[in-house]
Amino acid sequence: MTPKAHLLIVDDEPNTLASLSRAFRLAGYEATVCDSAARALELAKAQAFDLILSDVVMPGKDGLSLLEDLKALEIAAPVVMMSGQAHIEMAVRATRLGAVDFLEKPLSTEKLLLTVENVLRLARLEEENRQLLGRLGKHEIVWSGEAMRRVMAQIERVAASESRVCILGETGTGKELVARTLHERSPRREGAFVTLNCAAVPAELIESELFGHEKGAFTGAAGRHRGKFEQAHRGTLFLDEIGDMPLAMQAKLLRVLEGGEVERVGGDSPVAVDVRVVVATHRNLEELVRQGKFRQDLYHRIYVFPLVLPPLRERQEDIPTLVEHFSRQVAAQNGWKPMNFEPAAIEELQRYAWPGNVRELRNVVERVLLLAVNDSVDAATVRLALPATIGGSETGPPPSGTLAERVDSFERESILVELRRHDNHITNTAKALGLERSYLYKKCQQLGIDVRALRKEE
């Protein structure tokens, strides 16, 4: 719970206001109360609240009208609705209008406090995420070559439409990033962008994740849960690894795509949803259809506009631009000094096969910055950061040059590793390598390591 979070409580019953106000203040919250929607709107315009808790049925303007007004004014505080006359239509309307939860009276103090705590925690996480993404530019597609120019032209063409897009590409090529870009450049950009990785959710839970569930629908369903489709209403739902969705779930997804309605697990009435669905997979869907592992009718529903992302090994001209971007990003995230990559270091990166694609490149750049001991990154540091083998087979560039050159390269990389491990402390590095301090100085001079730039006070 966030101490002194400021809540606005709206209810026309004085006893309810008094009891809720007391409960929240005892729990460490600051609570402002009012007995009408009109007064609540005035208060919300005048000051910021962390959460608004409102009754639905009130004289004059009701709670749902208040919710509409709050959203129209773009007041960001999450709203939790409550009612003693609740029914499914009321709950559905409140959800569509933007309420984050709907509680039935009489209210359990324990459940109410838990709901408020969870809503506030989620709001904090969302705000922190927005700030972090704004600082780091995490959702920016970075490119400079012809291969990605063609992809970006396709994104621009299809983003403005309502067509379903199927993003194809190897793991790590940036399929979710492309899906987010489609959303941000579409007319739905003001709506939510919601994601679900079909391969990461157990088969028995994926229906609840997609369509939601009602309280008591199954063991552990302590309350109503809005599924991904409802969360993405008037926005975009990104279904990653659609090829791994169980067959039984594929049939239910097809019905939603055809009818535009979902039915929560344990529910007895459909909920209309307005969602653009974008899917992605690294698998061959046509082959899965032939094998009977993917429904042909669903394939034709989602495979309207295929968008193929090239692997990094086929867009090597983008590597310098990507390296510069990731280097700035990692340095900013960790408060490090930015570093330049020498031309030989870039060439070393371009010779690598990149089985993990752009995601692997980002990880290698971070590893390089951790290993680098000078103001710029050289080829030796890159070789040290690249994996030597994956699955027992060599993936990095083989050693080259004479035996003496190869020995020098190995010695230089070994010394750089120990210097980094001992925070550039010369004496401790010499001890770790079993060398005299003076000999380590001489060896560094021979290998072109500038120890004067690295030396710490000892």
C-alpha positions as CSV (number, residue, x, y, z in Angstrom):
1,M,0.0,0.0,0.0
2,T,1.2,3.5,-0.8
3,P,1.1,5.7,2.4
4,K,-1.1,8.7,2.1
5,A,-2.6,7.9,-1.2
6,H,-5.5,10.3,-1.7
7,L,-8.9,8.7,-2.4
8,L,-12.2,10.4,-3.4
9,I,-15.2,8.5,-2.1
10,V,-18.6,9.3,-3.7
11,D,-21.9,8.0,-2.1
12,D,-25.2,9.5,-1.2
13,E,-25.4,7.5,2.0
14,P,-23.9,9.4,5.0
15,N,-23.3,6.2,7.0
16,T,-21.4,4.6,4.0
17,L,-19.2,7.7,3.6
18,A,-18.4,7.7,7.3
19,S,-17.6,4.0,7.6
20,L,-15.5,4.0,4.4
21,S,-13.7,7.2,5.3
22,R,-12.8,5.8,8.7
23,A,-11.6,2.4,7.3
24,F,-9.4,4.0,4.7
25,R,-7.8,6.5,7.2
26,L,-7.1,3.7,9.6
27,A,-5.4,1.9,6.8
28,G,-3.1,4.9,6.1
29,Y,-4.9,6.6,3.2
30,E,-6.1,10.1,2.9
31,A,-9.8,10.2,2.1
32,T,-12.1,13.0,0.8
33,V,-15.8,12.3,0.7
34,C,-18.8,13.8,-1.1
35,D,-22.4,12.9,-1.6
36,S,-23.1,13.6,-5.3
37,A,-21.6,13.0,-8.7
38,A,-21.7,16.7,-9.5
39,R,-19.7,17.6,-6.4
40,A,-17.2,14.7,-7.2
41,L,-16.7,16.1,-10.7
42,E,-15.8,19.5,-9.3
43,L,-13.4,18.0,-6.8
44,A,-11.7,15.9,-9.5
45,K,-11.3,18.9,-11.7
46,A,-9.7,20.9,-8.9
47,Q,-7.2,18.4,-7.5
48,A,-5.5,15.1,-8.3
49,F,-6.7,11.9,-6.7
50,D,-4.9,8.6,-6.7
51,L,-8.2,6.7,-7.0
52,I,-11.9,7.4,-7.1
53,L,-14.4,5.1,-5.5
54,S,-18.0,5.8,-6.5
55,D,-21.5,4.4,-5.9
56,V,-23.6,3.8,-9.1
57,V,-27.1,4.6,-8.0
58,M,-27.4,8.2,-6.7
59,P,-30.0,11.0,-7.0
60,G,-29.5,13.2,-10.0
61,K,-26.4,12.3,-11.9
62,D,-25.5,8.6,-11.3
63,G,-22.1,7.0,-11.0
64,L,-21.9,5.8,-14.6
65,S,-22.6,9.3,-15.8
66,L,-19.8,10.5,-13.5
67,L,-17.5,7.9,-15.0
68,E,-18.3,9.1,-18.5
69,D,-17.6,12.7,-17.5
70,L,-14.3,11.8,-15.8
71,K,-13.1,9.9,-18.9
72,A,-14.2,12.7,-21.2
73,L,-12.1,15.2,-19.2
74,E,-9.2,12.7,-19.4
75,I,-8.9,12.6,-15.6
76,A,-6.3,9.8,-15.1
77,A,-7.3,8.5,-11.7
78,P,-8.5,4.9,-11.8
79,V,-12.2,4.5,-10.9
80,V,-13.7,1.7,-8.9
81,M,-17.5,1.4,-9.0
82,M,-19.8,0.0,-6.3
83,S,-23.5,-0.8,-6.1
84,G,-26.0,-2.6,-4.0
85,Q,-28.2,-3.0,-7.0
86,A,-25.6,-4.6,-9.3
87,H,-26.4,-6.6,-12.3
88,I,-24.4,-7.9,-15.3
89,E,-25.4,-5.1,-17.7
90,M,-24.4,-2.5,-15.2
91,A,-21.0,-4.1,-14.6
92,V,-20.4,-4.5,-18.4
93,R,-21.3,-0.8,-19.0
94,A,-19.0,0.3,-16.2
95,T,-16.2,-1.8,-17.6
96,R,-16.7,-0.4,-21.1
97,L,-16.7,3.2,-19.7
98,G,-13.3,2.5,-18.1
99,A,-13.9,1.4,-14.5
100,V,-11.1,-0.8,-13.3
101,D,-13.3,-2.8,-11.0
102,F,-16.9,-3.2,-9.9
103,L,-17.8,-4.1,-6.3
104,E,-21.1,-5.3,-5.0
105,K,-22.6,-4.0,-1.7
106,P,-22.5,-4.8,1.1
107,L,-18.8,-4.2,1.0
108,S,-16.3,-6.3,2.9
109,T,-13.7,-4.0,4.4
110,E,-10.9,-6.5,3.8
111,K,-11.9,-7.0,0.1
112,L,-12.3,-3.3,-0.4
113,L,-8.9,-2.5,1.0
114,L,-7.3,-5.3,-1.1
115,T,-9.0,-4.0,-4.3
116,V,-7.8,-0.5,-3.7
117,E,-4.3,-1.6,-2.9
118,N,-4.1,-3.7,-6.1
119,V,-5.5,-0.9,-8.3
120,L,-3.0,1.7,-6.8
121,R,-0.1,-0.7,-7.3
122,L,-1.1,-1.3,-10.9
123,A,-1.4,2.4,-11.6
124,R,2.1,3.0,-10.1
125,L,3.6,0.3,-12.2
126,E,2.0,1.6,-15.4
127,E,3.2,5.1,-14.7
128,E,6.7,3.9,-13.9
129,N,6.7,1.9,-17.1
130,R,5.6,4.9,-19.2
131,Q,8.4,7.0,-17.7
132,L,11.0,4.3,-18.3
133,L,10.0,3.8,-21.9
134,G,10.0,7.5,-22.5
135,R,13.5,7.8,-21.2
136,L,14.9,4.8,-23.0
137,G,13.0,4.9,-26.3
138,K,12.5,1.1,-25.8
139,H,9.7,1.0,-28.4
140,E,11.6,2.6,-31.2
141,I,12.3,0.6,-34.4
142,V,15.9,1.3,-35.4
143,W,17.0,0.7,-38.9
144,S,19.0,2.2,-41.8
145,G,19.1,-0.4,-44.5
146,E,17.0,-1.4,-47.5
147,A,15.5,-4.6,-46.0
148,M,13.9,-2.7,-43.1
149,R,12.9,0.2,-45.3
150,R,10.6,-2.2,-47.1
151,V,9.2,-3.5,-43.9
152,M,8.6,0.1,-42.6
153,A,6.8,1.0,-45.8
154,Q,4.5,-2.0,-45.3
155,I,3.9,-1.0,-41.7
156,E,2.9,2.5,-42.7
157,R,0.5,1.1,-45.4
158,V,-1.3,-1.3,-43.2
159,A,-1.3,0.6,-39.8
160,A,-4.1,2.9,-40.8
161,S,-6.4,0.1,-41.8
162,E,-8.4,-2.4,-39.7
163,S,-6.8,-5.4,-41.5
164,R,-5.5,-8.2,-39.4
165,V,-1.7,-8.5,-39.6
166,C,0.3,-11.7,-39.1
167,I,3.9,-10.9,-38.2
168,L,6.4,-13.6,-39.2
169,G,10.0,-13.9,-38.2
170,E,12.6,-15.7,-36.1
171,T,12.8,-15.3,-32.4
172,G,14.3,-12.0,-31.4
173,T,13.5,-10.1,-34.6
174,G,11.2,-7.6,-32.9
175,K,7.7,-8.9,-33.6
176,E,6.1,-7.3,-30.6
177,L,7.9,-4.0,-31.3
178,V,6.4,-4.1,-34.8
179,A,2.9,-4.9,-33.4
180,R,3.2,-1.9,-31.0
181,T,4.3,0.3,-33.9
182,L,1.2,-0.8,-35.9
183,H,-0.9,0.2,-32.9
184,E,0.7,3.5,-32.3
185,R,0.3,4.5,-36.0
186,S,-3.3,3.4,-36.2
187,P,-6.6,5.2,-35.5
188,R,-6.7,3.1,-32.3
189,R,-3.6,4.7,-30.8
190,E,-5.6,6.2,-27.9
191,G,-6.8,2.7,-26.9
192,A,-4.9,0.1,-25.0
193,F,-2.2,-2.1,-26.5
194,V,-2.5,-5.5,-24.8
195,T,-0.3,-8.5,-25.3
196,L,-0.5,-12.2,-24.7
197,N,2.2,-14.8,-25.4
198,C,0.2,-17.9,-26.3
199,A,3.2,-20.1,-25.7
200,A,3.7,-18.8,-22.1
201,V,0.2,-19.5,-20.7
202,P,-0.8,-23.0,-19.6
203,A,-3.5,-24.5,-21.8
204,E,-6.0,-24.6,-18.9
205,L,-5.6,-20.9,-18.2
206,I,-5.5,-19.4,-21.7
207,E,-9.3,-19.1,-22.0
208,S,-9.6,-17.2,-18.8
209,E,-6.6,-14.9,-19.8
210,L,-8.2,-14.1,-23.2
211,F,-11.9,-13.9,-22.3
212,G,-11.9,-13.3,-18.5
213,H,-13.9,-15.1,-15.8
214,E,-16.6,-14.5,-13.3
215,K,-16.2,-14.9,-9.5
216,G,-16.4,-18.6,-8.6
217,A,-16.0,-19.8,-12.1
218,F,-13.3,-22.2,-11.0
219,T,-11.2,-22.9,-7.9
220,G,-9.2,-19.8,-7.1
221,A,-11.5,-17.4,-9.0
222,A,-12.0,-15.0,-6.1
223,G,-13.4,-12.2,-8.2
224,R,-14.3,-11.2,-11.7
225,H,-11.4,-10.9,-14.1
226,R,-11.4,-8.9,-17.3
227,G,-9.7,-10.9,-20.1
228,K,-7.3,-9.5,-22.7
229,F,-10.1,-8.9,-25.2
230,E,-12.0,-6.7,-22.8
231,Q,-8.8,-4.9,-21.7
232,A,-8.0,-4.2,-25.4
233,H,-11.5,-2.8,-26.2
234,R,-11.2,0.0,-28.8
235,G,-7.5,-0.8,-28.9
236,T,-5.2,-3.6,-30.2
237,L,-4.6,-7.1,-28.9
238,F,-1.3,-8.7,-29.8
239,L,-1.3,-12.5,-29.7
240,D,2.3,-13.6,-29.8
241,E,3.3,-17.2,-30.8
242,I,-0.2,-17.9,-32.2
243,G,1.1,-21.1,-33.6
244,D,1.4,-22.5,-30.1
245,M,-2.3,-22.0,-29.2
246,P,-4.1,-25.2,-28.3
247,L,-6.5,-26.5,-31.0
248,A,-9.6,-26.3,-28.6
249,M,-8.7,-22.6,-27.9
250,Q,-8.3,-21.9,-31.6
251,A,-12.0,-22.7,-32.2
252,K,-13.1,-20.3,-29.5
253,L,-10.8,-17.6,-30.8
254,L,-12.3,-18.0,-34.2
255,R,-15.8,-17.5,-32.9
256,V,-14.7,-14.2,-31.2
257,L,-13.1,-13.0,-34.4
258,E,-16.2,-13.8,-36.4
259,G,-18.8,-12.4,-33.9
260,G,-17.0,-9.7,-32.0
261,E,-18.2,-11.0,-28.6
262,V,-16.5,-12.8,-25.7
263,E,-18.1,-14.8,-22.9
264,R,-16.3,-14.9,-19.7
265,V,-15.6,-18.3,-18.1
266,G,-18.6,-18.9,-15.8
267,G,-20.5,-16.1,-17.5
268,D,-24.0,-16.4,-18.9
269,S,-24.1,-13.5,-21.4
270,P,-21.7,-12.3,-24.1
271,V,-19.7,-9.0,-23.9
272,A,-19.2,-7.1,-27.1
273,V,-15.6,-6.1,-27.9
274,D,-14.1,-3.8,-30.5
275,V,-10.6,-5.0,-30.9
276,R,-8.0,-5.1,-33.7
277,V,-6.1,-8.4,-33.5
278,V,-2.5,-8.6,-34.6
279,V,-0.7,-12.0,-34.3
280,A,2.8,-13.2,-34.6
281,T,4.7,-16.5,-34.8
282,H,8.2,-17.9,-35.6
283,R,6.6,-21.1,-36.9
284,N,5.4,-22.1,-40.4
285,L,1.6,-21.8,-40.1
286,E,0.9,-23.4,-43.5
287,E,2.9,-26.5,-42.4
288,L,1.0,-26.6,-39.1
289,V,-2.3,-26.5,-41.0
290,R,-1.1,-29.4,-43.2
291,Q,-0.2,-31.3,-40.0
292,G,-3.6,-30.7,-38.5
293,K,-2.1,-28.7,-35.6
294,F,-3.6,-25.4,-36.7
295,R,-7.2,-24.7,-37.9
296,Q,-7.4,-23.8,-41.5
297,D,-10.4,-21.5,-41.0
298,L,-8.5,-19.6,-38.3
299,Y,-5.5,-19.4,-40.5
300,H,-7.5,-17.6,-43.2
301,R,-9.0,-15.2,-40.5
302,I,-5.6,-14.1,-39.2
303,Y,-3.4,-14.4,-42.3
304,V,-4.8,-11.3,-44.0
305,F,-1.6,-9.2,-44.3
306,P,1.6,-11.2,-43.7
307,L,4.5,-9.0,-42.6
308,V,7.9,-10.8,-42.7
309,L,10.7,-9.5,-40.5
310,P,14.2,-10.3,-41.9
311,P,16.7,-11.9,-39.5
312,L,19.6,-9.7,-38.4
313,R,22.1,-11.7,-40.5
314,E,20.2,-10.4,-43.6
315,R,20.3,-6.8,-42.4
316,Q,23.9,-6.3,-41.4
317,E,23.8,-2.7,-42.7
318,D,21.6,-1.9,-39.7
319,I,24.1,-3.2,-37.1
320,P,26.1,0.1,-36.7
321,T,22.8,2.0,-36.1
322,L,21.5,-0.6,-33.7
323,V,24.8,-0.7,-31.8
324,E,24.8,3.1,-31.3
325,H,21.1,3.0,-30.2
326,F,21.6,0.1,-27.7
327,S,24.8,1.6,-26.4
328,R,23.1,4.9,-25.6
329,Q,20.1,3.0,-24.1
330,V,22.2,0.8,-21.8
331,A,24.4,3.6,-20.7
332,A,21.4,5.8,-19.8
333,Q,19.7,3.0,-18.0
334,N,22.8,2.3,-15.8
335,G,24.2,5.8,-15.5
336,W,27.3,4.9,-17.5
337,K,29.5,7.1,-19.7
338,P,28.6,6.5,-23.4
339,M,31.2,4.7,-25.5
340,N,32.1,4.7,-29.1
341,F,32.6,1.4,-31.0
342,E,35.8,1.4,-33.2
343,P,35.3,0.4,-36.9
344,A,37.0,-2.9,-36.3
345,A,34.6,-3.7,-33.4
346,I,31.6,-3.0,-35.7
347,E,33.2,-5.3,-38.3
348,E,33.6,-8.0,-35.7
349,L,29.9,-7.7,-34.9
350,Q,28.9,-7.8,-38.5
351,R,30.8,-11.1,-39.0
352,Y,28.8,-12.9,-36.3
353,A,25.8,-15.0,-37.4
354,W,23.3,-13.6,-34.7
355,P,21.1,-16.7,-34.1
356,G,19.3,-14.7,-31.4
357,N,18.8,-11.7,-33.8
358,V,18.3,-8.1,-32.5
359,R,17.5,-9.3,-29.0
360,E,20.9,-11.0,-28.8
361,L,22.7,-8.0,-30.2
362,R,21.2,-5.8,-27.4
363,N,22.5,-8.3,-24.8
364,V,25.9,-8.4,-26.4
365,V,26.2,-4.6,-26.5
366,E,25.4,-4.5,-22.7
367,R,28.0,-7.2,-22.1
368,V,30.6,-5.2,-24.2
369,L,30.0,-2.1,-22.1
370,L,30.6,-4.1,-19.0
371,L,33.8,-5.5,-20.3
372,A,35.2,-2.3,-22.0
373,V,38.0,-0.7,-20.0
374,N,38.8,2.3,-22.3
375,D,36.8,5.1,-23.7
376,S,36.1,3.2,-26.9
377,V,35.2,-0.4,-27.7
378,D,37.8,-2.4,-29.7
379,A,37.5,-5.6,-31.6
380,A,39.1,-7.7,-28.9
381,T,36.4,-6.6,-26.4
382,V,33.7,-7.6,-28.8
383,R,35.3,-11.0,-29.4
384,L,35.3,-11.5,-25.6
385,A,31.6,-10.6,-25.4
386,L,30.4,-12.8,-28.2
387,P,29.5,-16.4,-27.3
388,A,32.1,-18.8,-28.4
389,T,29.7,-21.7,-28.8
390,I,26.0,-22.4,-28.7
391,G,24.9,-26.0,-28.4
392,G,28.4,-27.2,-28.8
393,S,29.0,-25.7,-32.3
394,E,31.2,-22.7,-32.9
395,T,29.2,-19.5,-33.7
396,G,31.8,-16.8,-33.2
397,P,34.5,-15.9,-35.7
398,P,37.4,-18.4,-35.6
399,P,40.9,-17.1,-34.5
400,S,43.1,-15.9,-37.2
401,G,46.8,-14.8,-37.7
402,T,50.0,-16.4,-36.7
403,L,50.4,-18.4,-33.5
404,A,52.2,-15.4,-31.8
405,E,49.3,-13.1,-32.8
406,R,46.7,-15.6,-31.5
407,V,48.6,-15.9,-28.2
408,D,48.8,-12.1,-27.9
409,S,45.0,-11.8,-28.5
410,F,44.3,-14.4,-25.9
411,E,46.5,-12.7,-23.3
412,R,45.1,-9.3,-24.0
413,E,41.5,-10.6,-23.6
414,S,42.4,-12.5,-20.4
415,I,43.9,-9.4,-18.9
416,L,41.0,-7.2,-19.9
417,V,38.6,-9.6,-18.2
418,E,40.6,-9.6,-15.0
419,L,40.9,-5.8,-15.0
420,R,37.1,-5.5,-15.3
421,R,36.6,-8.2,-12.6
422,H,38.8,-6.3,-10.2
423,D,37.4,-2.8,-11.1
424,N,40.7,-1.9,-12.9
425,H,42.7,-2.4,-9.7
426,I,46.2,-3.2,-11.0
427,T,47.6,-4.9,-7.9
428,N,44.6,-7.2,-7.4
429,T,44.6,-8.0,-11.1
430,A,48.3,-9.0,-11.0
431,K,47.6,-11.2,-8.0
432,A,44.7,-12.9,-9.7
433,L,46.9,-13.6,-12.8
434,G,49.8,-14.8,-10.7
435,L,52.1,-12.0,-12.0
436,E,54.3,-9.4,-10.5
437,R,52.8,-6.0,-10.6
438,S,55.7,-4.6,-12.7
439,Y,55.5,-7.5,-15.2
440,L,51.7,-6.8,-15.7
441,Y,52.6,-3.2,-16.5
442,K,55.1,-4.3,-19.1
443,K,52.7,-6.9,-20.6
444,C,49.9,-4.3,-20.9
445,Q,52.3,-2.0,-22.7
446,Q,53.2,-4.8,-25.1
447,L,49.5,-5.6,-25.8
448,G,48.4,-2.0,-26.2
449,I,46.4,-1.7,-23.0
450,D,46.6,1.8,-21.6
451,V,47.0,1.1,-17.9
452,R,47.5,4.8,-17.0
453,A,43.9,5.5,-18.1
454,L,42.7,2.5,-16.0
455,R,44.8,2.9,-12.9
456,K,43.0,3.4,-9.6
457,E,44.3,4.8,-6.4
458,E,45.9,1.9,-4.5
